[in-house]
């Protein structure tokens, strides 16, 4: 190499260093890429939009603090629009084109179940933000999730009903894997709480009228009706029940635990009870609750950046990113080390609850991750009895 050529290389390095800083050049070669798949648009955007924003916010926060062992993080995020086929397309891009170390999301049970086999084959840790118990049961080595499982949600709901002497219920569930999984848990756990399911109905995710199903449920004379789905369907159920003047208590799943449901259901949301993460009622929690400060910190950070209100759905992405950050430490970006570290995380307090993973449990949450809430005057109220 000629002396002139070497001089030009040295000059180029000096120019780049002055322009972007010496550490930026180093980090550009050692970035940890983290994938994200969320329903950022479409009917499930009330789930995916806060998740996407939260992931980006958490990456910025981690990088501002120096990254992980000096490595900056880069978020590579795709929008599934709530479509399982688009989730598959996205996961293939993340695996084969983007070379990510881990993936956060998807937002829904159907989109998550569509991609689990891909991440298992590629051996990439996936931290889903969806609730269906089938995501992590049976355990899949590379698949974890931060959303409370529907089995825990059903247990919380039935425990509340048992205390209220509710013995006969009718159920109406959305016709997708989230609803099907919820129905399975509702049926399998009913006997444990002395509850009898007297009728079962279903509705399509895009249905705009459920009056025939609700009329059938009324005919079975239940003490209460349980709706299991995600917006907008459950809001349609609530409105139709009010229009039909069916005076039977309506309970919902944690799939509607956000301000969006109240907005969609309007006056029909009044008096509805459901299991929820603590984020909706954080100000009503006792001062010694171990999650309270984390919830407040998340709310402050999110609202100051994006405005609006926080939700438990964004909280799933918050927890996924803090778990990934913890697992990345001392991993040198090795996926197997990240997976192993995730599986051994204990007593990690997050927005959703306290996580303790194990080879037998890749959700890591207990019933303490849920509280029962009631909608009163268009807002959430913590139930304590």
LONUSE-816000 format. One record per residue (C-alpha): x, y, z; residue in one letter; residue number from 1. Coordinates in steps of 0.001 Angstrom, whole numbers, plus 524288, in hexadecimal, padded with zeros to 5 digits. Layout:
BEGIN
+-------+-------+-------+---+-----+
!  east ! north !    up ! r !   k !
+-------+-------+-------+---+-----+
!     X !     Y !     Z ! A ! NUM !
...
+-------+-------+-------+---+-----+
//
This chain:
BEGIN
+-------+-------+-------+---+-----+
!  east ! north !    up ! r !   k !
+-------+-------+-------+---+-----+
! 80000 ! 80000 ! 80000 ! X !   1 !
! 80582 ! 80D4A ! 7FC38 ! X !   2 !
! 8086D ! 817DD ! 80625 ! X !   3 !
! 7FE6B ! 820D2 ! 7FFB0 ! X !   4 !
! 7F3F6 ! 8165E ! 800CE ! X !   5 !
! 7F6E7 ! 81460 ! 80F33 ! X !   6 !
! 7F639 ! 82302 ! 81172 ! X !   7 !
! 7E8D8 ! 82391 ! 80B0D ! X !   8 !
! 7E3E6 ! 81889 ! 813F0 ! X !   9 !
! 7E8F0 ! 81F81 ! 82014 ! X !  10 !
! 7E29D ! 82C23 ! 81B9F ! X !  11 !
! 7D5A5 ! 82515 ! 81966 ! X !  12 !
! 7D5F6 ! 81F2B ! 82710 ! X !  13 !
! 7D8AE ! 82C9E ! 82CE4 ! X !  14 !
! 7CD61 ! 8329A ! 82563 ! X !  15 !
! 7C405 ! 827CE ! 829B8 ! X !  16 !
! 7C878 ! 828E6 ! 837C8 ! X !  17 !
! 7C64E ! 8378E ! 837DD ! X !  18 !
! 7B904 ! 83608 ! 8315B ! X !  19 !
! 7B2F2 ! 82B3F ! 8398B ! X !  20 !
! 7BC18 ! 82903 ! 84505 ! X !  21 !
! 7C599 ! 81DF8 ! 847B4 ! X !  22 !
! 7BBE5 ! 8159D ! 84F44 ! X !  23 !
! 7B1A6 ! 81634 ! 84475 ! X !  24 !
! 7BAE9 ! 80F65 ! 83B06 ! X !  25 !
! 7BD4C ! 804C4 ! 84508 ! X !  26 !
! 7AEEC ! 802E5 ! 8480C ! X !  27 !
! 7AB07 ! 80276 ! 839BE ! X !  28 !
! 7B23C ! 7F594 ! 838C8 ! X !  29 !
! 7ACAC ! 7EFD8 ! 8454C ! X !  30 !
! 79E4C ! 7F34A ! 845AA ! X !  31 !
! 794E9 ! 7E97B ! 84BA2 ! X !  32 !
! 78900 ! 7E899 ! 842C1 ! X !  33 !
! 77C1A ! 7E578 ! 84981 ! X !  34 !
! 77053 ! 7E23B ! 84121 ! X !  35 !
! 7626C ! 7E681 ! 843A0 ! X !  36 !
! 755A2 ! 7E1C5 ! 83D99 ! X !  37 !
! 7498A ! 7E94E ! 841B2 ! X !  38 !
! 73BBB ! 7EBD9 ! 83CEC ! X !  39 !
! 73F34 ! 7FA33 ! 83B81 ! X !  40 !
! 733E4 ! 7FCB9 ! 83240 ! X !  41 !
! 72711 ! 7F5E6 ! 82FA6 ! X !  42 !
! 71C8D ! 7F115 ! 838F1 ! X !  43 !
! 72658 ! 7ED17 ! 8436F ! X !  44 !
! 72E00 ! 7F9D7 ! 8431A ! X !  45 !
! 72947 ! 7FD00 ! 850DD ! X !  46 !
! 73273 ! 7F1DA ! 854AA ! X !  47 !
! 73D9B ! 7F3AB ! 84B36 ! X !  48 !
! 73EF6 ! 80269 ! 84A89 ! X !  49 !
! 74285 ! 80445 ! 858F3 ! X !  50 !
! 74B2D ! 7F834 ! 85832 ! X !  51 !
! 752C9 ! 7FD89 ! 84CA2 ! X !  52 !
! 75433 ! 80AE4 ! 852F0 ! X !  53 !
! 7586B ! 804DE ! 85FC4 ! X !  54 !
! 762B4 ! 7FC5A ! 85968 ! X !  55 !
! 76874 ! 80804 ! 85246 ! X !  56 !
! 76825 ! 80FFA ! 85ECD ! X !  57 !
! 76EF3 ! 80547 ! 8668D ! X !  58 !
! 77984 ! 803A6 ! 85C40 ! X !  59 !
! 77C1B ! 81246 ! 85CDB ! X !  60 !
! 77CB1 ! 811B0 ! 86BB6 ! X !  61 !
! 7862A ! 8063D ! 86BD6 ! X !  62 !
! 78EE9 ! 80C96 ! 8619F ! X !  63 !
! 78EF7 ! 81981 ! 868F3 ! X !  64 !
! 7941A ! 81221 ! 874C4 ! X !  65 !
! 79F4D ! 80C58 ! 86CD8 ! X !  66 !
! 798CD ! 80074 ! 866D4 ! X !  67 !
! 79BA4 ! 7F298 ! 86B2B ! X !  68 !
! 7A9F4 ! 7F03B ! 86E77 ! X !  69 !
! 7AD15 ! 7FB9F ! 86578 ! X !  70 !
! 7A4E2 ! 7F657 ! 85A3A ! X !  71 !
! 79A32 ! 7FF25 ! 854F9 ! X !  72 !
! 78CE1 ! 7F934 ! 851F7 ! X !  73 !
! 785BF ! 7FAAD ! 84514 ! X !  74 !
! 77739 ! 7F7F0 ! 843FC ! X !  75 !
! 772EE ! 7F1B5 ! 8372A ! X !  76 !
! 76413 ! 7F202 ! 83779 ! X !  77 !
! 759B9 ! 7ED07 ! 82E00 ! X !  78 !
! 74AFD ! 7EEF7 ! 82DFA ! X !  79 !
! 74327 ! 7E25B ! 82D28 ! X !  80 !
! 73630 ! 7E9C3 ! 82C79 ! X !  81 !
! 730FD ! 7DE95 ! 834D2 ! X !  82 !
! 73252 ! 7D547 ! 8293B ! X !  83 !
! 7391C ! 7C829 ! 82BFA ! X !  84 !
! 73E2C ! 7C777 ! 81DEB ! X !  85 !
! 74487 ! 7D4D3 ! 81F37 ! X !  86 !
! 74A5C ! 7D0C0 ! 82C36 ! X !  87 !
! 750A6 ! 7C522 ! 8255F ! X !  88 !
! 75612 ! 7CE12 ! 81ADC ! X !  89 !
! 75B86 ! 7D716 ! 82553 ! X !  90 !
! 761F7 ! 7CC61 ! 82D44 ! X !  91 !
! 768AD ! 7C71A ! 8212B ! X !  92 !
! 76E37 ! 7D498 ! 81E51 ! X !  93 !
! 77311 ! 7D5DE ! 82C41 ! X !  94 !
! 77977 ! 7C87A ! 82BD9 ! X !  95 !
! 77F29 ! 7C7E2 ! 81E32 ! X !  96 !
! 78164 ! 7D61D ! 81A7B ! X !  97 !
! 782E2 ! 7DDFB ! 826EF ! X !  98 !
! 78A45 ! 7D43E ! 82F5F ! X !  99 !
! 783CC ! 7D7E8 ! 83C3D ! X ! 100 !
! 7880D ! 7D250 ! 8495A ! X ! 101 !
! 77A5E ! 7D1D8 ! 84F3D ! X ! 102 !
! 76C60 ! 7D548 ! 84B7C ! X ! 103 !
! 761F7 ! 7DC75 ! 85366 ! X ! 104 !
! 753B3 ! 7D9FF ! 84FDE ! X ! 105 !
! 74ADA ! 7D739 ! 848DD ! X ! 106 !
! 73F39 ! 7DE1D ! 84EE2 ! X ! 107 !
! 734E2 ! 7D38F ! 84D9F ! X ! 108 !
! 7338E ! 7C50F ! 85021 ! X ! 109 !
! 7308A ! 7C175 ! 841D5 ! X ! 110 !
! 73C52 ! 7C8E7 ! 83C84 ! X ! 111 !
! 7452D ! 7C355 ! 84709 ! X ! 112 !
! 7410B ! 7B54A ! 844C7 ! X ! 113 !
! 7436E ! 7B75B ! 8363E ! X ! 114 !
! 751F0 ! 7B9FB ! 83861 ! X ! 115 !
! 75633 ! 7B181 ! 843DD ! X ! 116 !
! 75AF7 ! 7A671 ! 83B34 ! X ! 117 !
! 76366 ! 7AFFB ! 8337C ! X ! 118 !
! 76A71 ! 7B549 ! 83F68 ! X ! 119 !
! 76BF6 ! 7A7A5 ! 844F4 ! X ! 120 !
! 77289 ! 7A2E1 ! 83895 ! X ! 121 !
! 77B1A ! 7AF0F ! 837A7 ! X ! 122 !
! 77E37 ! 7AE90 ! 84648 ! X ! 123 !
! 77AFC ! 7BCC7 ! 848EE ! X ! 124 !
! 77503 ! 7C0B7 ! 8560D ! X ! 125 !
! 76717 ! 7C5C7 ! 85480 ! X ! 126 !
! 76051 ! 7CD8F ! 85F3C ! X ! 127 !
! 7520D ! 7CE4F ! 85B2C ! X ! 128 !
! 748C9 ! 7D904 ! 85FBB ! X ! 129 !
! 73CBA ! 7D053 ! 85E25 ! X ! 130 !
! 734C4 ! 7C913 ! 86851 ! X ! 131 !
! 730D8 ! 7BBA7 ! 8631F ! X ! 132 !
! 735D1 ! 7B0CD ! 86BEA ! X ! 133 !
! 73964 ! 7A87D ! 8601D ! X ! 134 !
! 74481 ! 7B1E4 ! 85D15 ! X ! 135 !
! 74C71 ! 7ACA0 ! 86875 ! X ! 136 !
! 74529 ! 7A03D ! 86C46 ! X ! 137 !
! 74AA7 ! 796AA ! 86962 ! X ! 138 !
! 757B2 ! 79D71 ! 86B15 ! X ! 139 !
! 75F30 ! 7A05E ! 85E9D ! X ! 140 !
! 76DC6 ! 7A290 ! 86115 ! X ! 141 !
! 76ED2 ! 7AF78 ! 859BC ! X ! 142 !
! 76160 ! 7B563 ! 85C84 ! X ! 143 !
! 75E02 ! 7BDF7 ! 86844 ! X ! 144 !
! 7531F ! 7C7BE ! 86AC9 ! X ! 145 !
! 75045 ! 7D345 ! 8739E ! X ! 146 !
! 74163 ! 7D3F4 ! 872F5 ! X ! 147 !
! 73A11 ! 7CD28 ! 87DD5 ! X ! 148 !
! 7347E ! 7C03D ! 8790C ! X ! 149 !
! 7260F ! 7BE56 ! 876BA ! X ! 150 !
! 72630 ! 7B371 ! 880E2 ! X ! 151 !
! 72A48 ! 7BD30 ! 88B5C ! X ! 152 !
! 71FE0 ! 7C69F ! 88669 ! X ! 153 !
! 71531 ! 7BC56 ! 88734 ! X ! 154 !
! 71970 ! 7B88C ! 894F0 ! X ! 155 !
! 718CB ! 7C6B9 ! 89964 ! X ! 156 !
! 70B6C ! 7C862 ! 89324 ! X ! 157 !
! 705BB ! 7BBE2 ! 898CC ! X ! 158 !
! 70B19 ! 7BED8 ! 8A656 ! X ! 159 !
! 703E6 ! 7CBD3 ! 8A5EA ! X ! 160 !
! 6F76C ! 7C548 ! 8A115 ! X ! 161 !
! 6F84A ! 7BAF5 ! 8AB9D ! X ! 162 !
! 6F8FD ! 7C59D ! 8B5FA ! X ! 163 !
! 6ECCA ! 7CBBC ! 8AFE6 ! X ! 164 !
! 6E590 ! 7BE9D ! 8B001 ! X ! 165 !
! 6E49B ! 7BE30 ! 8A12F ! X ! 166 !
! 6E27B ! 7AFF5 ! 89D86 ! X ! 167 !
! 6DD40 ! 7AFB7 ! 88F8B ! X ! 168 !
! 6E3D3 ! 7B6D5 ! 88448 ! X ! 169 !
! 6E206 ! 7B83F ! 875BD ! X ! 170 !
! 6EE38 ! 7BAE3 ! 86DA4 ! X ! 171 !
! 6F036 ! 7C180 ! 86083 ! X ! 172 !
! 6FDCC ! 7C0DD ! 85A8C ! X ! 173 !
! 70461 ! 7C64C ! 84E76 ! X ! 174 !
! 706C5 ! 7BC6B ! 8438F ! X ! 175 !
! 71593 ! 7BC96 ! 84354 ! X ! 176 !
! 72075 ! 7B630 ! 84B22 ! X ! 177 !
! 71F48 ! 7C02C ! 8562D ! X ! 178 !
! 710D6 ! 7BD5F ! 857C3 ! X ! 179 !
! 71264 ! 7AECB ! 85611 ! X ! 180 !
! 71D09 ! 7AE41 ! 86066 ! X ! 181 !
! 714CD ! 7B68B ! 86987 ! X ! 182 !
! 70929 ! 7AD9F ! 8679C ! X ! 183 !
! 71187 ! 7A1B7 ! 86AA3 ! X ! 184 !
! 715E7 ! 7A7BD ! 87774 ! X ! 185 !
! 70833 ! 7AC53 ! 87AF0 ! X ! 186 !
! 702FF ! 79E97 ! 878F0 ! X ! 187 !
! 70E30 ! 79747 ! 87F69 ! X ! 188 !
! 70EA9 ! 79FA4 ! 88BBC ! X ! 189 !
! 70018 ! 7A1BD ! 88E07 ! X ! 190 !
! 6FE38 ! 795B8 ! 89695 ! X ! 191 !
! 70965 ! 799B9 ! 89F88 ! X ! 192 !
! 70175 ! 7A5A7 ! 8A38E ! X ! 193 !
! 6F409 ! 79F4F ! 8A40F ! X ! 194 !
! 6EFF9 ! 7A5FC ! 8977A ! X ! 195 !
! 6E7A1 ! 79FF0 ! 88CC3 ! X ! 196 !
! 6E836 ! 7A4AE ! 87EBD ! X ! 197 !
! 6DA23 ! 7A45A ! 87A0D ! X ! 198 !
! 6DC61 ! 7A936 ! 86C19 ! X ! 199 !
! 6E77F ! 7AC50 ! 862AF ! X ! 200 !
! 6E73A ! 7B570 ! 85702 ! X ! 201 !
! 6F177 ! 7BBA6 ! 84E39 ! X ! 202 !
! 6F31C ! 7C78B ! 84576 ! X ! 203 !
! 6FC0F ! 7CB49 ! 83A48 ! X ! 204 !
! 706C2 ! 7D543 ! 83C80 ! X ! 205 !
! 7005F ! 7DE51 ! 83284 ! X ! 206 !
! 6F22C ! 7DC1F ! 8368F ! X ! 207 !
! 6EA32 ! 7E859 ! 838CD ! X ! 208 !
! 6DE5E ! 7E1BF ! 83EF0 ! X ! 209 !
! 6DD97 ! 7D711 ! 84944 ! X ! 210 !
! 6CF3D ! 7D813 ! 84CF9 ! X ! 211 !
! 6CBCA ! 7CA27 ! 8487F ! X ! 212 !
! 6D671 ! 7C445 ! 85106 ! X ! 213 !
! 6D2D5 ! 7CC92 ! 85CC3 ! X ! 214 !
! 6C479 ! 7C907 ! 85B4A ! X ! 215 !
! 6C837 ! 7BAAC ! 85BDF ! X ! 216 !
! 6D09A ! 7BCEE ! 867CB ! X ! 217 !
! 6C572 ! 7C3EE ! 86EA9 ! X ! 218 !
! 6BCC6 ! 7B836 ! 86BEB ! X ! 219 !
! 6C5D6 ! 7AF97 ! 873E6 ! X ! 220 !
! 6C350 ! 7B816 ! 88007 ! X ! 221 !
! 6D178 ! 7BA4E ! 8845B ! X ! 222 !
! 6D511 ! 7C23D ! 89063 ! X ! 223 !
! 6DF49 ! 7C960 ! 8882A ! X ! 224 !
! 6E4EE ! 7CA08 ! 87A7B ! X ! 225 !
! 6F375 ! 7C988 ! 8777C ! X ! 226 !
! 6F8A0 ! 7CF50 ! 86AC9 ! X ! 227 !
! 7064C ! 7CB2C ! 8668F ! X ! 228 !
! 70CA6 ! 7D2E4 ! 85BAD ! X ! 229 !
! 71411 ! 7DF14 ! 857CD ! X ! 230 !
! 70EA9 ! 7EBC1 ! 8523E ! X ! 231 !
! 70604 ! 7EF0E ! 84B6B ! X ! 232 !
! 6FD91 ! 7E2D0 ! 84CF5 ! X ! 233 !
! 6FBE3 ! 7E35A ! 85BC6 ! X ! 234 !
! 6F712 ! 7F15B ! 85ABD ! X ! 235 !
! 6ECC5 ! 7ECB0 ! 850F7 ! X ! 236 !
! 6E8A7 ! 7E23F ! 85AC4 ! X ! 237 !
! 6E77D ! 7EC6E ! 86593 ! X ! 238 !
! 6DF5C ! 7F595 ! 85D0D ! X ! 239 !
! 6D680 ! 7EAB7 ! 8581E ! X ! 240 !
! 6D406 ! 7E5E1 ! 865F7 ! X ! 241 !
! 6CFAA ! 7F390 ! 869E5 ! X ! 242 !
! 6C74D ! 7F524 ! 85D9A ! X ! 243 !
! 6C078 ! 7E849 ! 86087 ! X ! 244 !
! 6BE38 ! 7ECBF ! 86E97 ! X ! 245 !
! 6C3D5 ! 7E010 ! 873A0 ! X ! 246 !
! 6C65D ! 7E2EF ! 881F8 ! X ! 247 !
! 6D0A5 ! 7D89A ! 88420 ! X ! 248 !
! 6DE39 ! 7DC7F ! 88924 ! X ! 249 !
! 6E861 ! 7DCB2 ! 87E49 ! X ! 250 !
! 6F684 ! 7D92B ! 880F0 ! X ! 251 !
! 7019F ! 7DB04 ! 87751 ! X ! 252 !
! 70F50 ! 7D57E ! 8759D ! X ! 253 !
! 71C46 ! 7DC82 ! 87775 ! X ! 254 !
! 71C59 ! 7DDDF ! 868A0 ! X ! 255 !
! 714B7 ! 7EA98 ! 869DB ! X ! 256 !
! 71C6C ! 7F07F ! 87518 ! X ! 257 !
! 71F0A ! 7FDCF ! 86F04 ! X ! 258 !
! 71856 ! 80AE0 ! 86D2E ! X ! 259 !
! 714E6 ! 806AB ! 85F58 ! X ! 260 !
! 70A51 ! 7FD8A ! 8644F ! X ! 261 !
! 70392 ! 80840 ! 86C09 ! X ! 262 !
! 7045B ! 8111B ! 8602A ! X ! 263 !
! 6FE35 ! 806C3 ! 8576D ! X ! 264 !
! 6F3CE ! 801FA ! 860EB ! X ! 265 !
! 6EFE9 ! 80F39 ! 8664C ! X ! 266 !
! 6E4E8 ! 80E97 ! 87040 ! X ! 267 !
! 6E3F7 ! 7FFE1 ! 86E3A ! X ! 268 !
! 6F121 ! 7FE62 ! 87526 ! X ! 269 !
! 6EB3F ! 802A1 ! 8821F ! X ! 270 !
! 6EC22 ! 7F86F ! 88D0F ! X ! 271 !
! 6F3E0 ! 7EEAF ! 884E1 ! X ! 272 !
! 6FDDB ! 7E713 ! 88CE4 ! X ! 273 !
! 70A53 ! 7E0B2 ! 887D0 ! X ! 274 !
! 717BB ! 7DBFC ! 88BF3 ! X ! 275 !
! 72289 ! 7E5AB ! 888B4 ! X ! 276 !
! 730A2 ! 7E8AA ! 88B0B ! X ! 277 !
! 732EC ! 7F2EF ! 8957A ! X ! 278 !
! 73631 ! 7FDBE ! 88BF0 ! X ! 279 !
! 72803 ! 80235 ! 88A55 ! X ! 280 !
! 726B7 ! 804C5 ! 898EC ! X ! 281 !
! 734AF ! 8080F ! 89CC5 ! X ! 282 !
! 73096 ! 813F7 ! 8A4AD ! X ! 283 !
! 7275E ! 80B7D ! 8ACB3 ! X ! 284 !
! 731E6 ! 801A9 ! 8B082 ! X ! 285 !
! 73766 ! 801B2 ! 8BE5C ! X ! 286 !
! 7443F ! 808F1 ! 8BFF8 ! X ! 287 !
! 74BB9 ! 7FC85 ! 8C2F8 ! X ! 288 !
! 747CF ! 7F580 ! 8B672 ! X ! 289 !
! 754C1 ! 7F16E ! 8B00B ! X ! 290 !
! 74FE8 ! 7F515 ! 8A26D ! X ! 291 !
! 74AAF ! 80294 ! 8A59D ! X ! 292 !
! 75720 ! 80A75 ! 8A33E ! X ! 293 !
! 75A5B ! 8030C ! 896C8 ! X ! 294 !
! 74CA5 ! 805AA ! 891D8 ! X ! 295 !
! 74DB8 ! 81422 ! 894F8 ! X ! 296 !
! 75B1C ! 81523 ! 88E9A ! X ! 297 !
! 75614 ! 80E98 ! 8824B ! X ! 298 !
! 74A48 ! 81780 ! 881CE ! X ! 299 !
! 75297 ! 823B4 ! 88377 ! X ! 300 !
! 75C2A ! 81F98 ! 878F5 ! X ! 301 !
! 751C0 ! 81B5F ! 86F21 ! X ! 302 !
! 74884 ! 826E7 ! 870EB ! X ! 303 !
! 75389 ! 830E1 ! 8704F ! X ! 304 !
! 75811 ! 82B11 ! 86366 ! X ! 305 !
! 74B4A ! 82785 ! 85CB6 ! X ! 306 !
! 7401B ! 82D74 ! 8646B ! X ! 307 !
! 73368 ! 82614 ! 86646 ! X ! 308 !
! 731E7 ! 81B4F ! 87061 ! X ! 309 !
! 739CB ! 80F3D ! 8737F ! X ! 310 !
! 73452 ! 80182 ! 87295 ! X ! 311 !
! 7381F ! 7F40C ! 87703 ! X ! 312 !
! 73AB2 ! 7F0A3 ! 868D0 ! X ! 313 !
! 745C4 ! 7FA61 ! 867D8 ! X ! 314 !
! 74A11 ! 7F4F8 ! 874EF ! X ! 315 !
! 74C13 ! 7E79F ! 86EAE ! X ! 316 !
! 75616 ! 7ED9A ! 86575 ! X ! 317 !
! 75C6A ! 7F518 ! 870B3 ! X ! 318 !
! 75E5E ! 7E87C ! 8782B ! X ! 319 !
! 76304 ! 7E115 ! 86C2C ! X ! 320 !
! 76D6E ! 7EB59 ! 8699D ! X ! 321 !
! 7722A ! 7EBD9 ! 877B8 ! X ! 322 !
! 772E4 ! 7DD05 ! 877D7 ! X ! 323 !
! 77A5B ! 7DCD7 ! 86AF9 ! X ! 324 !
! 783A8 ! 7E740 ! 87010 ! X ! 325 !
! 7863F ! 7DF36 ! 87C40 ! X ! 326 !
! 7887E ! 7D2C8 ! 8746D ! X ! 327 !
! 791B1 ! 7D99F ! 86ADF ! X ! 328 !
! 79B68 ! 7DCE6 ! 87595 ! X ! 329 !
! 7A825 ! 7D552 ! 8740B ! X ! 330 !
! 7A237 ! 7CDF6 ! 86872 ! X ! 331 !
! 7AB09 ! 7D3B5 ! 85DCC ! X ! 332 !
! 79EC5 ! 7D35E ! 8556D ! X ! 333 !
! 79E29 ! 7C481 ! 855B9 ! X ! 334 !
! 78FFC ! 7C030 ! 85422 ! X ! 335 !
! 791BA ! 7B3C8 ! 85C03 ! X ! 336 !
! 79747 ! 7BB72 ! 86768 ! X ! 337 !
! 78BFC ! 7C50C ! 8668F ! X ! 338 !
! 7821B ! 7B9ED ! 866A2 ! X ! 339 !
! 788BB ! 7B367 ! 87230 ! X ! 340 !
! 78952 ! 7C02B ! 879BD ! X ! 341 !
! 77AD4 ! 7C2DB ! 87751 ! X ! 342 !
! 77729 ! 7B580 ! 87C77 ! X ! 343 !
! 77E87 ! 7B828 ! 88915 ! X ! 344 !
! 7794B ! 7C5CA ! 88C33 ! X ! 345 !
! 7730F ! 7C621 ! 899C1 ! X ! 346 !
! 76B25 ! 7D05E ! 8A118 ! X ! 347 !
! 76B9A ! 7DA69 ! 8962C ! X ! 348 !
! 7614C ! 7E490 ! 89998 ! X ! 349 !
! 75B24 ! 7EAC5 ! 88DA8 ! X ! 350 !
! 74F1E ! 7F220 ! 88949 ! X ! 351 !
! 74782 ! 7E56A ! 887B0 ! X ! 352 !
! 74BF1 ! 7DE52 ! 893E2 ! X ! 353 !
! 75743 ! 7D734 ! 89A39 ! X ! 354 !
! 75DE6 ! 7CE01 ! 89093 ! X ! 355 !
! 764D0 ! 7C185 ! 89498 ! X ! 356 !
! 767B1 ! 7B8D5 ! 888E8 ! X ! 357 !
! 76C0A ! 7AABA ! 88952 ! X ! 358 !
! 76DA4 ! 79F5E ! 87FC5 ! X ! 359 !
! 75F97 ! 79BC2 ! 88338 ! X ! 360 !
! 759C5 ! 7A97B ! 8829E ! X ! 361 !
! 75C7E ! 7B34D ! 877B8 ! X ! 362 !
! 751F9 ! 7BCE8 ! 87C37 ! X ! 363 !
! 75701 ! 7BE28 ! 88A0B ! X ! 364 !
! 74B38 ! 7C4FC ! 89015 ! X ! 365 !
! 741F0 ! 7C171 ! 89B1B ! X ! 366 !
! 73413 ! 7C59D ! 89E72 ! X ! 367 !
! 739C0 ! 7D1D4 ! 8A4EB ! X ! 368 !
! 73B55 ! 7D790 ! 8973A ! X ! 369 !
! 72C96 ! 7D9B7 ! 896B8 ! X ! 370 !
! 722FF ! 7E245 ! 89DFE ! X ! 371 !
! 71469 ! 7E32D ! 89BBC ! X ! 372 !
! 70F7A ! 7F037 ! 896A3 ! X ! 373 !
! 7020D ! 7F603 ! 8942E ! X ! 374 !
! 6FE54 ! 800D1 ! 88AC2 ! X ! 375 !
! 6F72D ! 80BD7 ! 891B3 ! X ! 376 !
! 6F467 ! 81927 ! 88BC6 ! X ! 377 !
! 6FD0D ! 8160C ! 8800A ! X ! 378 !
! 708F3 ! 812F0 ! 88849 ! X ! 379 !
! 70F7A ! 80755 ! 88EDF ! X ! 380 !
! 70D82 ! 80403 ! 89D12 ! X ! 381 !
! 7152D ! 7FA1C ! 8A501 ! X ! 382 !
! 70CC2 ! 7EFBD ! 8AB83 ! X ! 383 !
! 71205 ! 7EB5B ! 8B892 ! X ! 384 !
! 707DB ! 7E159 ! 8BC9F ! X ! 385 !
+-------+-------+-------+---+-----+
//
